[in-house]
Amino acid sequence: MAIAAPGASRSRPAVVDVKSRASSRLLFVDNIRVWLTILVVLFHTMIIYARTGSWYYIEGREDFVTGALGAWFVAVNQTYFMGLFLLIST
């Protein structure tokens, strides 16, 4: 059975490879992903509380201002956030 020399480790290229992948990662994409995840939670909360969707659970106020702001928030965010999730997932 042969004994490897102290400096001849096979794991060294793997460590270099991991470091090169980590340094090539775009951190702003992670920030966009976190922001979009928070936006999805707020989006679904707004659907429930502003009654802008046809969900099985409805709660919240029944005034015009809440409904109008909720409809605006849902309509604006619905236009881009799922497409942006698809774009940054590749």
C-alpha positions in Angstrom: 0.0 0.0 0.0 1.5 3.3 -1.1 1.5 6.3 1.2 0.8 9.7 -0.3 3.3 12.5 0.1 2.2 15.2 2.6 1.8 17.9 -0.1 0.0 15.7 -2.6 -3.6 16.0 -1.6 -6.4 15.3 -4.1 -8.9 17.6 -2.3 -6.9 20.7 -3.1 -8.4 21.3 -6.6 -11.9 20.9 -5.2 -11.2 23.6 -2.6 -10.0 26.0 -5.3 -13.0 25.1 -7.5 -15.4 25.9 -4.6 -13.7 29.3 -4.0 -13.8 30.2 -7.7 -17.6 29.4 -7.8 -18.2 31.5 -4.7 -16.3 34.4 -6.0 -18.2 34.3 -9.3 -21.6 34.4 -7.6 -23.6 37.5 -8.2 -24.7 38.7 -4.8 -27.3 41.2 -6.1 -29.2 38.3 -7.5 -29.5 36.8 -4.0 -30.8 40.2 -2.8 -33.4 40.3 -5.6 -34.5 36.8 -4.7 -34.9 37.7 -1.0 -36.9 40.9 -1.9 -39.1 38.9 -4.3 -39.8 36.3 -1.6 -40.9 39.0 0.9 -43.0 40.5 -1.9 -44.8 37.2 -2.5 -45.6 36.9 1.2 -47.0 40.5 1.2 -48.8 39.9 -2.0 -50.7 36.9 -0.6 -51.4 38.7 2.6 -52.9 41.6 0.7 -55.1 39.2 -1.3 -56.6 38.0 2.0 -57.0 41.3 3.8 -58.0 43.5 1.0 -60.4 40.9 -0.6 -58.8 41.4 -4.0 -58.7 37.7 -4.9 -61.1 34.8 -4.8 -59.5 32.8 -2.0 -61.4 30.5 0.3 -60.3 32.5 3.3 -61.3 36.2 3.4 -60.6 38.6 6.3 -60.3 42.3 6.7 -62.0 45.6 6.3 -64.7 46.2 3.7 -63.9 49.8 2.9 -63.1 51.4 -0.4 -59.6 52.6 0.5 -58.3 49.2 1.6 -59.8 47.5 -1.5 -58.4 50.1 -3.9 -54.9 50.0 -2.4 -55.0 46.3 -2.2 -56.1 46.0 -5.9 -53.4 48.4 -7.0 -50.7 46.6 -5.0 -51.8 43.2 -6.4 -52.1 44.4 -9.9 -48.7 46.1 -10.0 -46.8 43.3 -8.4 -48.6 40.6 -10.3 -47.2 42.0 -13.6 -43.6 41.3 -12.9 -42.7 39.2 -9.9 -43.3 35.7 -11.2 -41.5 36.5 -14.5 -38.6 37.9 -12.5 -38.4 34.8 -10.4 -38.2 32.7 -13.6 -35.6 35.0 -15.0 -33.2 34.8 -12.0 -33.7 31.1 -11.5 -31.5 30.3 -14.5 
